[in-house]
Structures are given as C-alpha cells and as structure tokens.
C-alpha cells in the first residue's frame, strides 16, 4: 500500500483518529453481542416462535437495506463523524428498549430502526477506517475489524456474567446502552473531520463483474457472522438445554477466536496467497460448524464456534483488499460496493435460518453456515484470479 507524506501533527491526528475508530468498532461489536445474548430473552418476553423471531430479524435486514440505499449520500454530506454520532445514539436507544414494551409490533419497529442505524454506523466507520488506512499507508483494516470481534467477545462475556449473577435483562440492556453512548461520544471526538464530497454522496449502486463476485463471497462470509450473532446463544440454550450463562459464551467463544485471528491477520496475509487463505478459511469454518452441530454437547459447541470464528476472521479483510485493487474503480468505491453486498448477507442470513428452524429445526437451519463456507472455499479461485 502506497503512503502519502504526513507531518508530525498529521501523524498524531491520524493516530488519534485510528483509536477513535477502534473504539467505534469495539462498541459496534459490543452492542451486536448484547442483542445476541438477549435473543432468548426477547423470544420469551414476547412469547415468539422461531418464525416470529425470524420476522423481527428480517425487519432489521429491511431497515439495513433501506438505509444502505442512501448511505453514501448521508456519509458524504455529513461526514463519518456526524453519521456515527447520530446513528450510534439510535442504536443504543434501540438496545435499551428491547424488552421495554410488551407489544410485538413495537419490537418490529425497534428492529427496523436498529437495522437502519446499525448499517449506517457500519458504513461510516468503515469509510473512516479506509481513509485512515489510505492516509497512513499502512494495512490497518484487519486490526479495526478485530476490535469489532473483541467488542463482541466482551459484550457476550459481560452479558453472560451478569445474567449468571442475577442481573435482570432490562438493567443489563440499559447499562450496555449507556456504556455504548459514552464510548461513541469519546471516540467521535477523535475522528477525522472530513469535508463533504460529491463522489461520496452518490447513492448506492449494485456492483457488477469482479466486484459482484467478490461481494457475493463477502455475503457468504458474513452470513456466518450474522448467524452466530443471532442464533448461537439460542442454539446452546434451546437445543442443548444449557443455562443462560453457558449459552452466552457461545457468541463469546466465536468472537474471541475471530478477534485473535484478525489481530494476527496481517501477518498471515503476508505469508499466504489470498486464494489459499480463503480456501482454508472456508474449510475451517465448515468443519467447526459441522462439529458443533453433529456433536450435541455445550463444550463441543463452544469449540466448534471458536473454529468458525478462526475460519471466517480474515475473509472480509482479504475481500476488501481485493476490492480495492479491481481495475477501473477507485479503492473506496470497490470497498463500498463489496461491503454493501456483504452486509446484506449478514442481515439476510439469520432470518433464513429462522425460517428453516421453524419448518424443521434450528440445528438444520445452522447447517446453512456449513453450506456457505463450502461455497466460499470452492469459489475463491474464480473470484480472486
């Protein structure tokens, strides 16, 4: 990656901005995990079956899609920092209010807003991360995404510990939302103050050609992340009949392994070709998920989920790097196009699993992850010649 000359003051500004964005990735992962920990809580609170729960998750996906259509325009007009502040506030409020109502329609509305806000938040912090990486001339994206996984691990572990200690769901949700608001505010103060640009303000357009293939692989990779975030806790709690504290460790084990692999991702990418790394990633992810589903024991499930995290950890960094090198498009446009398809995969996968769970079983639904991992592994060479 080529660098641009920066003064000492600019280097300090970039360093502060990088830590600000790391904080935003961390809190995004933490809020995601907080929802994941409380999927069984929401299911019980609203007395939902799997199809009704899947519909609520689908509402979040619809909200994300609606927001992504205008994400480029909004981030271009207001800058990543402004979008992060507004959408971070909305995400925190939605998390705090998850079980504050008894009406199912209220849950649908909350999930719709949460999907919109979280997708805009995600686009904004990735845009900022891409700009910091460009200005510094260093590979930083794996580390940024590692903070998301670290936040997910911390959020899930904290949720499990608090539930085991007898803290009520509403108290936990309010505490997590308040913590998120504090971190978002502090991190935003360090972010870059980028000027609005016409190019960044263009609405989303669907990628084509090489970008479409890379984007489809990103969608397959993020199906696993979305599914683990939404269904891993419920799988251990419901299918394996474990207590709430043990179940909460399902997402924590996945996120911990993913965080470790992402923090070491640049070292691995320097030593393995991208196609080989994607093939190995898909194979490990498929093996880990199959192990968790075929051996119905909580400890085995935690080990399997950790292997899924290791397998899928560097899929997104590899694909984002490939998207930035596609001829004929700017790196920023390539990353934005691929991330849009990937994010849709992350939001669409969990409802699909929920529908399969309602028709058959959650165990069968989660085999979707095995299928996605196998397709990703087999398609790596075609998407990344």
C-alpha positions as CSV (number, residue, x, y, z in Angstrom):
1,X,0.0,0.0,0.0
2,X,1.5,3.3,-1.0
3,X,1.7,6.1,1.6
4,X,1.3,9.9,1.4
5,X,3.7,12.2,3.2
6,X,2.4,13.4,6.5
7,X,3.7,15.9,9.0
8,X,4.2,15.1,12.7
9,X,0.9,16.9,13.6
10,X,-0.9,15.0,10.9
11,X,0.6,11.7,12.1
12,X,-0.7,12.5,15.6
13,X,-4.1,13.3,14.3
14,X,-4.2,10.1,12.3
15,X,-3.2,8.1,15.4
16,X,-5.9,9.7,17.5
17,X,-8.4,9.1,14.7
18,X,-7.4,5.5,14.4
19,X,-8.0,4.9,18.1
20,X,-11.3,6.8,17.9
21,X,-12.4,4.4,15.1
22,X,-11.2,1.4,17.0
23,X,-13.4,2.5,19.8
24,X,-16.4,2.7,17.4
25,X,-15.7,-0.8,16.1
26,X,-15.5,-2.1,19.6
27,X,-18.8,-0.6,20.7
28,X,-20.5,-1.8,17.5
29,X,-19.4,-5.4,18.3
30,X,-20.5,-4.9,21.9
31,X,-24.0,-3.7,21.0
32,X,-24.4,-6.5,18.5
33,X,-23.4,-9.1,21.1
34,X,-25.8,-7.6,23.6
35,X,-28.6,-8.2,21.3
36,X,-27.3,-11.7,20.6
37,X,-27.1,-12.5,24.3
38,X,-30.8,-11.4,24.7
39,X,-32.3,-13.3,21.8
40,X,-33.7,-15.9,24.2
41,X,-34.9,-13.1,26.4
42,X,-36.7,-11.4,23.6
43,X,-38.1,-14.7,22.4
44,X,-39.5,-15.4,25.9
45,X,-40.6,-11.9,26.6
46,X,-42.8,-11.6,23.5
47,X,-43.7,-15.3,23.5
48,X,-42.4,-15.8,20.0
49,X,-41.9,-19.0,17.9
50,X,-38.9,-19.2,15.5
51,X,-40.8,-17.7,12.6
52,X,-41.9,-14.7,14.5
53,X,-38.4,-14.2,15.8
54,X,-37.1,-14.5,12.3
55,X,-39.6,-11.9,11.1
56,X,-38.2,-9.4,13.7
57,X,-34.7,-10.2,12.5
58,X,-35.9,-9.7,8.9
59,X,-37.2,-6.2,9.9
60,X,-33.6,-5.3,10.9
61,X,-32.5,-6.5,7.4
62,X,-35.1,-4.5,5.7
63,X,-34.1,-1.4,7.7
64,X,-30.5,-2.0,6.7
65,X,-31.3,-2.3,3.0
66,X,-33.3,0.9,3.1
67,X,-30.5,2.8,4.8
68,X,-27.8,1.4,2.5
69,X,-29.6,2.9,-0.5
70,X,-28.7,6.3,0.9
71,X,-25.6,5.5,3.0
72,X,-23.2,7.0,0.5
73,X,-25.2,10.2,0.2
74,X,-25.5,10.6,4.0
75,X,-21.9,9.8,4.8
76,X,-20.8,12.1,2.0
77,X,-23.0,15.0,3.1
78,X,-22.4,14.8,6.9
79,X,-19.1,13.0,7.2
80,X,-18.4,9.7,9.0
81,X,-18.2,11.5,12.4
82,X,-21.6,13.1,12.2
83,X,-23.3,9.9,11.0
84,X,-21.6,7.9,13.7
85,X,-22.9,10.2,16.5
86,X,-26.5,10.2,15.2
87,X,-26.7,6.5,14.4
88,X,-24.8,5.4,17.5
89,X,-27.4,7.2,19.6
90,X,-30.2,5.4,17.8
91,X,-28.5,2.0,18.2
92,X,-28.1,2.5,21.9
93,X,-31.7,3.6,22.4
94,X,-33.0,0.6,20.5
95,X,-30.9,-1.8,22.6
96,X,-32.1,-0.2,25.8
97,X,-35.7,-0.5,24.7
98,X,-35.7,-4.2,23.5
99,X,-37.9,-5.5,26.3
100,X,-39.3,-2.2,27.5
101,X,-42.6,-3.0,25.6
102,X,-44.9,-5.9,25.5
103,X,-46.3,-5.4,22.0
104,X,-44.8,-7.4,19.2
105,X,-45.3,-4.5,16.7
106,X,-43.1,-2.4,18.9
107,X,-40.3,-5.0,18.6
108,X,-40.7,-4.9,14.8
109,X,-40.4,-1.2,14.8
110,X,-37.3,-1.2,17.0
111,X,-35.6,-3.8,14.9
112,X,-36.4,-1.8,11.7
113,X,-34.8,1.3,13.2
114,X,-31.9,-0.7,14.7
115,X,-31.2,-2.2,11.2
116,X,-31.2,1.3,9.6
117,X,-29.0,2.8,12.3
118,X,-26.5,0.0,12.6
119,X,-25.9,-0.3,8.8
120,X,-25.3,3.5,8.6
121,X,-23.0,3.2,11.6
122,X,-21.1,0.4,9.9
123,X,-20.7,2.1,6.6
124,X,-19.5,5.3,8.4
125,X,-16.8,3.7,10.5
126,X,-15.6,1.6,7.5
127,X,-15.4,4.7,5.4
128,X,-13.3,6.4,8.1
129,X,-11.1,3.3,8.6
130,X,-10.5,3.2,4.8
131,X,-9.5,6.9,4.8
132,X,-7.1,6.5,7.8
133,X,-5.5,3.4,6.1
134,X,-5.1,5.4,2.9
135,X,-3.5,8.4,4.5
136,X,-1.2,6.4,6.8
137,X,-0.1,4.0,4.0
138,X,-0.3,1.0,6.4
139,X,-2.5,-2.1,6.4
140,X,-4.9,-1.4,9.3
141,X,-8.3,-2.9,8.3
142,X,-7.8,-6.3,9.9
143,X,-7.0,-4.6,13.2
144,X,-10.1,-2.4,13.0
145,X,-12.3,-5.4,12.4
146,X,-10.5,-7.2,15.2
147,X,-11.8,-4.5,17.6
148,X,-15.4,-5.4,16.4
149,X,-14.8,-9.0,17.3
150,X,-13.1,-8.0,20.6
151,X,-16.2,-5.9,21.4
152,X,-18.4,-8.8,20.6
153,X,-16.5,-11.1,22.9
154,X,-16.5,-8.5,25.7
155,X,-20.2,-7.8,25.3
156,X,-21.2,-11.5,25.2
157,X,-18.9,-12.4,28.2
158,X,-20.2,-9.5,30.2
159,X,-23.8,-10.4,29.4
160,X,-23.3,-14.0,30.4
161,X,-21.6,-13.0,33.7
162,X,-24.3,-10.5,34.6
163,X,-27.1,-12.9,33.8
164,X,-25.4,-15.6,35.9
165,X,-25.1,-13.1,38.7
166,X,-28.8,-12.5,38.7
167,X,-28.8,-9.0,37.0
168,X,-32.1,-8.5,35.2
169,X,-32.3,-8.2,31.4
170,X,-33.6,-4.6,31.5
171,X,-30.8,-3.5,33.8
172,X,-28.2,-5.1,31.6
173,X,-29.7,-3.6,28.4
174,X,-29.7,-0.1,30.0
175,X,-26.2,-0.4,31.3
176,X,-24.9,-1.6,27.9
177,X,-26.6,1.2,26.1
178,X,-25.2,3.8,28.5
179,X,-21.7,2.4,28.1
180,X,-22.1,2.4,24.3
181,X,-23.1,6.1,24.3
182,X,-20.1,7.1,26.4
183,X,-17.7,5.2,24.1
184,X,-19.3,6.5,21.0
185,X,-19.1,10.1,22.2
186,X,-15.5,9.8,23.3
187,X,-14.4,8.0,20.1
188,X,-16.2,10.5,17.8
189,X,-14.2,13.4,19.4
190,X,-11.0,11.9,17.9
191,X,-12.4,11.0,14.4
192,X,-11.3,13.0,11.3
193,X,-13.4,15.9,10.3
194,X,-13.6,15.2,6.6
195,X,-15.2,17.6,4.1
196,X,-18.3,16.6,2.1
197,X,-17.5,15.3,-1.4
198,X,-19.8,14.9,-4.4
199,X,-18.4,11.4,-5.2
200,X,-19.1,10.2,-1.7
201,X,-22.6,11.5,-1.9
202,X,-23.7,9.2,-4.7
203,X,-26.5,6.7,-3.9
204,X,-25.6,3.0,-3.7
205,X,-25.4,1.1,-7.0
206,X,-25.2,-2.7,-7.2
207,X,-21.7,-4.0,-8.1
208,X,-21.1,-5.8,-11.3
209,X,-18.4,-8.1,-12.8
210,X,-15.5,-8.8,-10.5
211,X,-16.9,-6.6,-7.7
212,X,-20.1,-8.7,-7.8
213,X,-18.2,-11.9,-7.4
214,X,-16.1,-10.6,-4.5
215,X,-19.3,-9.1,-2.9
216,X,-21.1,-12.5,-3.1
217,X,-18.2,-14.1,-1.3
218,X,-18.3,-11.3,1.3
219,X,-22.0,-12.1,1.7
220,X,-21.3,-15.8,2.2
221,X,-18.6,-15.0,4.8
222,X,-20.9,-12.5,6.7
223,X,-23.8,-14.9,6.7
224,X,-21.8,-16.9,9.3
225,X,-21.1,-13.8,11.4
226,X,-24.7,-12.7,11.4
227,X,-25.9,-16.2,12.2
228,X,-23.6,-16.6,15.1
229,X,-24.6,-13.2,16.4
230,X,-28.3,-14.0,16.2
231,X,-28.6,-17.8,16.8
232,X,-25.5,-19.2,18.7
233,X,-26.8,-18.3,22.1
234,X,-30.3,-19.6,21.4
235,X,-28.8,-22.9,19.9
236,X,-26.9,-23.7,23.1
237,X,-29.8,-22.6,25.4
238,X,-32.6,-24.3,23.5
239,X,-31.1,-27.2,21.5
240,X,-28.5,-28.2,24.1
241,X,-30.6,-27.3,27.2
242,X,-27.9,-25.2,28.8
243,X,-28.2,-22.4,31.4
244,X,-28.2,-18.7,30.3
245,X,-24.6,-18.1,31.4
246,X,-23.2,-21.0,29.4
247,X,-25.3,-20.1,26.4
248,X,-24.0,-16.6,26.4
249,X,-20.5,-18.0,26.0
250,X,-21.5,-19.3,22.5
251,X,-21.1,-15.9,20.9
252,X,-18.2,-15.0,23.2
253,X,-16.1,-18.0,22.0
254,X,-16.8,-17.2,18.4
255,X,-15.9,-13.5,18.9
256,X,-12.7,-14.3,20.9
257,X,-11.4,-16.6,18.3
258,X,-12.3,-14.1,15.5
259,X,-10.6,-11.2,17.3
260,X,-7.4,-13.2,17.9
261,X,-7.3,-14.3,14.2
262,X,-8.0,-10.7,13.0
263,X,-5.3,-9.1,15.1
264,X,-2.8,-11.6,13.6
265,X,-4.4,-11.3,10.1
266,X,-1.9,-9.0,8.5
267,X,0.9,-11.4,9.5
268,X,-1.0,-14.3,8.0
269,X,-1.9,-12.4,4.8
270,X,1.8,-11.6,4.2
271,X,2.6,-15.3,4.2
272,X,-0.4,-16.9,2.3
273,X,-1.8,-16.2,-1.1
274,X,-5.3,-14.7,-0.9
275,X,-6.9,-17.7,-2.8
276,X,-5.3,-20.2,-0.5
277,X,-6.2,-18.3,2.6
278,X,-9.9,-18.1,1.5
279,X,-10.0,-21.8,0.8
280,X,-8.5,-22.7,4.2
281,X,-10.9,-20.2,5.9
282,X,-14.0,-21.8,4.3
283,X,-12.8,-25.3,5.1
284,X,-12.1,-24.5,8.7
285,X,-15.4,-22.6,9.1
286,X,-17.3,-25.5,7.7
287,X,-15.5,-28.1,9.8
288,X,-16.1,-26.1,13.0
289,X,-19.8,-25.5,12.4
290,X,-20.3,-29.2,11.5
291,X,-18.6,-30.3,14.7
292,X,-20.8,-28.0,16.8
293,X,-24.0,-29.3,15.2
294,X,-23.1,-33.0,14.9
295,X,-21.8,-33.4,18.5
296,X,-24.6,-32.1,20.7
297,X,-22.6,-31.0,23.8
298,X,-22.2,-27.4,25.1
299,X,-18.4,-27.7,25.4
300,X,-18.1,-29.1,21.9
301,X,-20.3,-26.4,20.6
302,X,-18.1,-23.7,22.1
303,X,-15.0,-25.3,20.5
304,X,-16.8,-25.5,17.2
305,X,-18.0,-21.9,17.3
306,X,-14.4,-20.8,18.1
307,X,-13.2,-22.7,14.9
308,X,-15.9,-20.9,12.9
309,X,-14.5,-17.6,14.2
310,X,-11.0,-18.6,13.3
311,X,-12.1,-19.7,9.9
312,X,-14.1,-16.6,8.9
313,X,-11.9,-14.0,10.6
314,X,-9.9,-12.8,7.7
315,X,-12.5,-13.3,4.9
316,X,-13.6,-9.6,5.0
317,X,-10.1,-8.1,5.1
318,X,-9.0,-10.3,2.2
319,X,-12.0,-9.4,0.1
320,X,-11.9,-5.7,0.9
321,X,-8.2,-5.7,-0.1
322,X,-9.1,-7.4,-3.4
323,X,-12.0,-5.0,-4.0
324,X,-9.6,-2.0,-3.6
325,X,-7.4,-3.4,-6.5
326,X,-10.2,-4.1,-9.1
327,X,-9.2,-2.2,-12.3
328,X,-11.4,0.7,-13.4
329,X,-12.8,1.6,-10.0
330,X,-11.4,3.6,-7.1
331,X,-10.4,1.7,-3.9
332,X,-13.1,3.5,-1.9
333,X,-15.9,2.6,-4.4
334,X,-14.7,-1.0,-4.6
335,X,-14.8,-1.5,-0.8
336,X,-18.1,0.3,-0.5
337,X,-19.7,-1.9,-3.2
338,X,-18.4,-5.2,-1.7
339,X,-19.3,-4.1,1.8
340,X,-22.9,-3.4,0.7
341,X,-23.4,-6.9,-0.6
342,X,-21.6,-8.4,2.4
343,X,-23.7,-6.5,4.9
344,X,-26.9,-7.7,3.1
345,X,-25.7,-11.2,3.5
346,X,-25.1,-10.6,7.2
347,X,-28.6,-9.3,7.7
348,X,-30.4,-11.8,5.4
349,X,-28.8,-15.0,6.7
350,X,-30.3,-15.1,10.2
351,X,-34.0,-14.7,9.0
352,X,-33.4,-17.5,6.5
353,X,-32.0,-19.7,9.3
354,X,-35.1,-18.8,11.4
355,X,-37.5,-19.9,8.7
356,X,-35.7,-23.2,8.3
357,X,-35.7,-23.6,12.1
358,X,-39.5,-23.1,12.2
359,X,-40.1,-25.6,9.4
360,X,-37.6,-28.2,10.7
361,X,-35.1,-27.4,13.5
362,X,-32.5,-24.8,14.5
363,X,-29.8,-27.4,14.1
364,X,-30.8,-27.9,10.4
365,X,-31.0,-24.2,9.9
366,X,-27.5,-23.6,11.1
367,X,-26.2,-26.0,8.5
368,X,-26.6,-23.0,6.2
369,X,-23.3,-21.8,7.6
370,X,-21.6,-25.1,6.6
371,X,-23.0,-24.7,3.1
372,X,-21.9,-21.0,2.8
373,X,-18.4,-21.9,4.0
374,X,-18.1,-24.7,1.4
375,X,-19.3,-22.5,-1.4
376,X,-16.9,-19.7,-0.3
377,X,-13.9,-22.2,-0.3
378,X,-14.8,-23.6,-3.7
379,X,-15.3,-20.2,-5.3
380,X,-12.2,-18.5,-4.1
381,X,-10.1,-19.0,-7.2
382,X,-12.9,-17.8,-9.5
383,X,-13.5,-14.6,-7.6
384,X,-9.8,-13.9,-6.9
385,X,-7.8,-14.8,-10.0
